[in-house]
């Protein structure tokens, strides 16, 4: 598995966790996983990936740690699906 694919998958998993925890009302835990997701996204921004993946990573990187609302959870869930599909189908 390539390092880029590992980064994409890790970011996807953490975004899924954020969305799930926000849905359960655990905003403190969701904030922790958002910080982890930002760690992956900042590293992913430096990699050669598709334009939409780079934009997605940049959006996650610029989010404030307190941004764990239901609206943002829906966005993170969508991002997680897009990233997961990319990881499965990229070369």
C-alpha positions, 0 to 999 in steps of 0.5 A: 500500500502506498503512503498516499493511499494510507493517508487518504484512508486514515483521513477517511476513517477519522472523518467517519469517526467525527461524523459518528461522534457528532451524531451521538452527541460526543462533541469532545471526542469528535473534536479530538478526531477532527484534530487527528484528521487535520494532521492527515489532511495537512500531510496529504496536501503535500502529495500529488493527488487529484485536484478534488482530493487536494481541495477536500484536504485543504478544507479539512485543514482550515476547519476550526477544532470547534467545528463539530456541528451536525452540518459539518458532520454531514460534510465530513461524512461525504468527504469520508465517502469520497476519500474512501472511494478514491483510496479504493480506485486510485493507482 
